[in-house]
């Protein structure tokens, strides 16, 4: 099996001023109570939605409806490296509450690609909407359907993620870390990642070297991408004691036939907005 070598990390991020909204401070006991109340009504809401043939809302690209869909799409909430209207975030969280589905969001590096104020506002708004915090491991485990937020952090900024552990714990927020370049992590970073997993967070695969899947497949073929980028990224996590069940393509890029091949080795694949299933 060929394993691609290390690649240089791209570029610099553009610095802009983060935006703040409502006060994110929430008591964890109140958060749990709100989510418990919301979960109590979820089964009835979901049954009604199914009986009526599904929700009438059109744009559910960034929602997981606890159904049999295995190719899912996530919305980036980075606000430093890109322009992100707050209204997009509020609408997705409101939609999850209305539909008893799960809003799918992802970000990268706290303080570099997303401001702490923005991140805290997202967590606080999810709490006010009565959303549970769920992970991609929950999807594969057949967890009980309920309205939620599946927040993910991509790439390999383990130190920055680890620094959030207290904030996440205070808010009862369980998240997913899609890890790339695990082979290059220091022993300290690997220990931090293990501590995050022990705290209830999910560790999932994000390729070996963060390569563009479409370009790699075009040059080398699907089998080569699986052998060089996908399978080793899963195997190295399993060897470290994790149980990855999902794979996020770098930059959300995939190609014809690749999803089908990937779903032979994982339960879920995550694609980018341009390739969102409808």
BAROBA-314632 format. One record per residue (C-alpha): y, z, x; residue number from 1. Coordinates in steps of 0.02 Angstrom, whole numbers. Each point is the difference from the previous one (the first is absolute). Layout:
REM BAROBA-314632
yy = Y zz = Z xx = X num = NUM
...
REM end
This chain:
REM BAROBA-314632
yy = 0 zz = 0 xx = 0 num = 1
yy = 171 zz = -46 xx = 67 num = 2
yy = 137 zz = 130 xx = -11 num = 3
yy = 179 zz = -59 xx = 20 num = 4
yy = 102 zz = 84 xx = 137 num = 5
yy = 159 zz = 101 xx = -21 num = 6
yy = 155 zz = -87 xx = -66 num = 7
yy = 181 zz = 48 xx = 29 num = 8
yy = 89 zz = 85 xx = -144 num = 9
yy = 133 zz = -112 xx = -78 num = 10
yy = 187 zz = 18 xx = 6 num = 11
yy = 126 zz = 129 xx = -47 num = 12
yy = 45 zz = 63 xx = -172 num = 13
yy = 170 zz = -23 xx = -77 num = 14
yy = 89 zz = 166 xx = -31 num = 15
yy = 86 zz = 21 xx = -167 num = 16
yy = 56 zz = 151 xx = -97 num = 17
yy = -135 zz = 74 xx = -114 num = 18
yy = 42 zz = 31 xx = -181 num = 19
yy = -28 zz = 163 xx = -92 num = 20
yy = -20 zz = 30 xx = -184 num = 21
yy = -58 zz = 159 xx = -85 num = 22
yy = -39 zz = 162 xx = 89 num = 23
yy = -181 zz = -15 xx = 60 num = 24
yy = -35 zz = 185 xx = 14 num = 25
yy = -142 zz = 45 xx = -117 num = 26
yy = -110 zz = 154 xx = -14 num = 27
yy = -183 zz = -46 xx = 33 num = 28
yy = -59 zz = 109 xx = -145 num = 29
yy = 112 zz = -93 xx = -121 num = 30
yy = -58 zz = -165 xx = 73 num = 31
yy = -182 zz = 43 xx = -29 num = 32
yy = 37 zz = 58 xx = -177 num = 33
yy = 91 zz = -160 xx = -43 num = 34
yy = -140 zz = -108 xx = 70 num = 35
yy = -132 zz = 102 xx = -91 num = 36
yy = 91 zz = -24 xx = -164 num = 37
yy = 15 zz = -186 xx = 31 num = 38
yy = -184 zz = -15 xx = 43 num = 39
yy = -47 zz = 84 xx = -163 num = 40
yy = 74 zz = -145 xx = -98 num = 41
yy = -62 zz = -137 xx = 115 num = 42
yy = -172 zz = -28 xx = -75 num = 43
yy = 72 zz = -25 xx = -174 num = 44
yy = 139 zz = -114 xx = 64 num = 45
yy = -122 zz = -105 xx = 101 num = 46
yy = -122 zz = -15 xx = -144 num = 47
yy = 140 zz = -56 xx = -115 num = 48
yy = 60 zz = -129 xx = 126 num = 49
yy = -175 zz = -71 xx = 17 num = 50
yy = -24 zz = -4 xx = -188 num = 51
yy = 159 zz = -100 xx = -18 num = 52
yy = -55 zz = -124 xx = 131 num = 53
yy = 104 zz = 70 xx = 143 num = 54
yy = 183 zz = 33 xx = 28 num = 55
yy = 127 zz = -124 xx = -63 num = 56
yy = 108 zz = 14 xx = 157 num = 57
yy = -7 zz = -157 xx = 103 num = 58
yy = 31 zz = 52 xx = 180 num = 59
yy = -140 zz = 116 xx = 56 num = 60
yy = -20 zz = -70 xx = 175 num = 61
yy = 30 zz = 168 xx = 82 num = 62
yy = -108 zz = 100 xx = -120 num = 63
yy = -182 zz = 48 xx = 7 num = 64
yy = -71 zz = 25 xx = -175 num = 65
yy = -163 zz = 87 xx = 46 num = 66
yy = -91 zz = -161 xx = -41 num = 67
yy = -118 zz = -112 xx = 99 num = 68
yy = 137 zz = -88 xx = 99 num = 69
yy = -36 zz = 15 xx = 186 num = 70
yy = 140 zz = -107 xx = 71 num = 71
yy = 157 zz = 104 xx = -22 num = 72
yy = 182 zz = -20 xx = 47 num = 73
yy = 123 zz = 129 xx = 64 num = 74
yy = 190 zz = 4 xx = -1 num = 75
yy = 90 zz = 47 xx = 160 num = 76
yy = 125 zz = 141 xx = -20 num = 77
yy = 77 zz = -14 xx = 174 num = 78
yy = 188 zz = 9 xx = -20 num = 79
yy = 61 zz = -9 xx = 180 num = 80
yy = -86 zz = -160 xx = 56 num = 81
yy = 28 zz = -90 xx = -166 num = 82
yy = 108 zz = 4 xx = -154 num = 83
yy = -93 zz = 93 xx = -136 num = 84
yy = 80 zz = 27 xx = -171 num = 85
yy = -31 zz = 176 xx = -62 num = 86
yy = -23 zz = -72 xx = -175 num = 87
yy = -160 zz = -88 xx = 56 num = 88
yy = -75 zz = 165 xx = 51 num = 89
yy = 53 zz = 94 xx = -156 num = 90
yy = -70 zz = -138 xx = -111 num = 91
yy = -170 zz = 0 xx = 86 num = 92
yy = -16 zz = 189 xx = -14 num = 93
yy = 55 zz = -4 xx = -182 num = 94
yy = -124 zz = -140 xx = -34 num = 95
yy = -141 zz = 104 xx = 75 num = 96
yy = 46 zz = 146 xx = -113 num = 97
yy = 7 zz = -112 xx = -154 num = 98
yy = -162 zz = -92 xx = 37 num = 99
yy = -102 zz = 144 xx = 73 num = 100
yy = -21 zz = -110 xx = 154 num = 101
yy = 37 zz = 26 xx = 185 num = 102
yy = 154 zz = -68 xx = 87 num = 103
yy = -45 zz = -71 xx = 172 num = 104
yy = 133 zz = 27 xx = 134 num = 105
yy = -4 zz = -8 xx = 189 num = 106
yy = 116 zz = 36 xx = 145 num = 107
yy = -15 zz = 15 xx = 189 num = 108
yy = 100 zz = 118 xx = 112 num = 109
yy = 101 zz = 145 xx = -74 num = 110
yy = 174 zz = -3 xx = 75 num = 111
yy = -19 zz = -177 xx = 69 num = 112
yy = -54 zz = -114 xx = -143 num = 113
yy = 34 zz = 123 xx = -142 num = 114
yy = 131 zz = 137 xx = -7 num = 115
yy = -60 zz = 176 xx = -33 num = 116
yy = 122 zz = 14 xx = -147 num = 117
yy = -76 zz = -154 xx = -81 num = 118
yy = -178 zz = 59 xx = 29 num = 119
yy = 35 zz = 171 xx = -73 num = 120
yy = 84 zz = -78 xx = -150 num = 121
yy = -155 zz = -106 xx = -34 num = 122
yy = -112 zz = 154 xx = 8 num = 123
yy = 117 zz = 98 xx = -113 num = 124
yy = 12 zz = -140 xx = -128 num = 125
yy = -189 zz = -18 xx = -6 num = 126
yy = -11 zz = 186 xx = -36 num = 127
yy = 129 zz = -9 xx = -139 num = 128
yy = -97 zz = -143 xx = -79 num = 129
yy = -154 zz = 111 xx = -4 num = 130
yy = -96 zz = -113 xx = 120 num = 131
yy = -147 zz = 62 xx = 101 num = 132
yy = -11 zz = -47 xx = 185 num = 133
yy = -158 zz = -100 xx = 28 num = 134
yy = -77 zz = -93 xx = 147 num = 135
yy = -100 zz = -158 xx = 24 num = 136
yy = -151 zz = 110 xx = 31 num = 137
yy = 23 zz = 65 xx = -178 num = 138
yy = -15 zz = -178 xx = -67 num = 139
yy = -164 zz = -29 xx = 90 num = 140
yy = -67 zz = 171 xx = -51 num = 141
yy = 23 zz = -37 xx = -185 num = 142
yy = 128 zz = 138 xx = -25 num = 143
yy = 53 zz = 36 xx = -180 num = 144
yy = 134 zz = -122 xx = -59 num = 145
yy = 174 zz = 73 xx = -10 num = 146
yy = 180 zz = -54 xx = 30 num = 147
yy = 40 zz = 11 xx = 184 num = 148
yy = 81 zz = -58 xx = 160 num = 149
yy = -105 zz = -67 xx = 143 num = 150
yy = 119 zz = 11 xx = 148 num = 151
yy = -59 zz = -73 xx = 165 num = 152
yy = 66 zz = 1 xx = 178 num = 153
yy = -46 zz = -152 xx = 106 num = 154
yy = -25 zz = -32 xx = 186 num = 155
yy = -17 zz = 132 xx = 137 num = 156
yy = 150 zz = 119 xx = -3 num = 157
yy = -116 zz = 151 xx = -6 num = 158
yy = 123 zz = 122 xx = 77 num = 159
yy = 132 zz = -41 xx = -130 num = 160
yy = -129 zz = 15 xx = -139 num = 161
yy = -62 zz = 166 xx = 67 num = 162
yy = 177 zz = 68 xx = -4 num = 163
yy = -2 zz = -27 xx = -189 num = 164
yy = -153 zz = 107 xx = -32 num = 165
yy = 99 zz = 153 xx = -55 num = 166
yy = 111 zz = -100 xx = -117 num = 167
yy = -149 zz = -87 xx = -78 num = 168
yy = -94 zz = 164 xx = -22 num = 169
yy = 150 zz = 84 xx = -82 num = 170
yy = 8 zz = -139 xx = -129 num = 171
yy = -187 zz = -12 xx = -27 num = 172
yy = 7 zz = -180 xx = 60 num = 173
yy = -160 zz = -80 xx = 61 num = 174
yy = 27 zz = -169 xx = 83 num = 175
yy = -96 zz = -138 xx = 89 num = 176
yy = 22 zz = -48 xx = 182 num = 177
yy = -47 zz = -180 xx = 39 num = 178
yy = -30 zz = 6 xx = 188 num = 179
yy = 10 zz = -142 xx = 124 num = 180
yy = -31 zz = 4 xx = 189 num = 181
yy = -103 zz = 158 xx = -13 num = 182
yy = -76 zz = -40 xx = 171 num = 183
yy = 173 zz = 24 xx = 80 num = 184
yy = 37 zz = 171 xx = -76 num = 185
yy = 11 zz = 147 xx = 118 num = 186
yy = -116 zz = 149 xx = -18 num = 187
yy = 147 zz = 96 xx = -72 num = 188
yy = 34 zz = -134 xx = -131 num = 189
yy = -184 zz = -7 xx = -46 num = 190
yy = 0 zz = 187 xx = -24 num = 191
yy = 155 zz = -12 xx = -110 num = 192
yy = -82 zz = -134 xx = -106 num = 193
yy = -154 zz = 109 xx = -20 num = 194
yy = 110 zz = 145 xx = -56 num = 195
yy = 83 zz = -112 xx = -130 num = 196
yy = -172 zz = -48 xx = -66 num = 197
yy = -49 zz = 184 xx = -9 num = 198
yy = 158 zz = 27 xx = -103 num = 199
yy = -67 zz = -114 xx = -137 num = 200
yy = 75 zz = -165 xx = 53 num = 201
yy = -99 zz = -162 xx = 11 num = 202
yy = -26 zz = -100 xx = 160 num = 203
yy = -26 zz = -187 xx = -28 num = 204
yy = -8 zz = -158 xx = 107 num = 205
yy = 145 zz = -116 xx = 45 num = 206
yy = -84 zz = -114 xx = 130 num = 207
yy = -30 zz = 16 xx = 187 num = 208
yy = 159 zz = -79 xx = 68 num = 209
yy = 112 zz = -31 xx = -151 num = 210
yy = -21 zz = -189 xx = 9 num = 211
yy = 51 zz = -125 xx = -135 num = 212
yy = -163 zz = -31 xx = -93 num = 213
yy = 53 zz = -170 xx = -66 num = 214
yy = 46 zz = -66 xx = 172 num = 215
yy = -156 zz = 75 xx = 79 num = 216
yy = -115 zz = -75 xx = -131 num = 217
yy = 86 zz = -170 xx = 16 num = 218
yy = -34 zz = 0 xx = 187 num = 219
yy = -167 zz = 88 xx = 13 num = 220
yy = -77 zz = 10 xx = -174 num = 221
yy = -43 zz = 140 xx = -121 num = 222
yy = -153 zz = 59 xx = 96 num = 223
yy = 104 zz = 23 xx = 156 num = 224
yy = 131 zz = 101 xx = -92 num = 225
yy = -134 zz = 113 xx = -72 num = 226
yy = -81 zz = 23 xx = 170 num = 227
yy = 159 zz = 24 xx = 99 num = 228
yy = 121 zz = 89 xx = -117 num = 229
yy = -80 zz = 67 xx = -157 num = 230
yy = -174 zz = 66 xx = 39 num = 231
yy = 47 zz = 88 xx = 164 num = 232
yy = 147 zz = 86 xx = -85 num = 233
yy = -121 zz = 72 xx = -128 num = 234
yy = -134 zz = 44 xx = 127 num = 235
yy = 117 zz = 95 xx = 116 num = 236
yy = 62 zz = 106 xx = -144 num = 237
yy = -177 zz = 35 xx = -58 num = 238
yy = -49 zz = 49 xx = 178 num = 239
yy = 146 zz = 123 xx = -4 num = 240
yy = -69 zz = 81 xx = -157 num = 241
yy = 100 zz = -88 xx = -136 num = 242
yy = -68 zz = -98 xx = -148 num = 243
yy = 117 zz = -149 xx = -26 num = 244
yy = -22 zz = -91 xx = -166 num = 245
yy = 159 zz = -106 xx = 0 num = 246
yy = 83 zz = -125 xx = 115 num = 247
yy = 184 zz = -48 xx = 3 num = 248
yy = 41 zz = -168 xx = 79 num = 249
yy = 142 zz = 10 xx = 127 num = 250
yy = 159 zz = -59 xx = -88 num = 251
yy = -109 zz = -24 xx = -154 num = 252
yy = -52 zz = -173 xx = 58 num = 253
yy = -170 zz = -72 xx = -47 num = 254
yy = -74 zz = -173 xx = -26 num = 255
yy = -118 zz = -95 xx = -113 num = 256
yy = -176 zz = 71 xx = 9 num = 257
yy = 45 zz = 150 xx = 107 num = 258
yy = 15 zz = 125 xx = -143 num = 259
yy = -174 zz = -44 xx = -63 num = 260
yy = -71 zz = 26 xx = 174 num = 261
yy = 93 zz = 163 xx = 23 num = 262
yy = -63 zz = 68 xx = -166 num = 263
yy = -175 zz = -11 xx = 69 num = 264
yy = 44 zz = 138 xx = 125 num = 265
yy = 131 zz = 106 xx = -90 num = 266
yy = 34 zz = 52 xx = -180 num = 267
yy = 184 zz = -51 xx = -4 num = 268
yy = 117 zz = -115 xx = 93 num = 269
yy = 189 zz = 14 xx = -9 num = 270
yy = 108 zz = -157 xx = 6 num = 271
yy = 187 zz = -33 xx = 7 num = 272
yy = 119 zz = -36 xx = -145 num = 273
yy = -9 zz = -189 xx = 19 num = 274
yy = -188 zz = 7 xx = -25 num = 275
yy = -4 zz = 132 xx = -136 num = 276
yy = -136 zz = -20 xx = -131 num = 277
yy = 68 zz = -13 xx = -178 num = 278
REM end
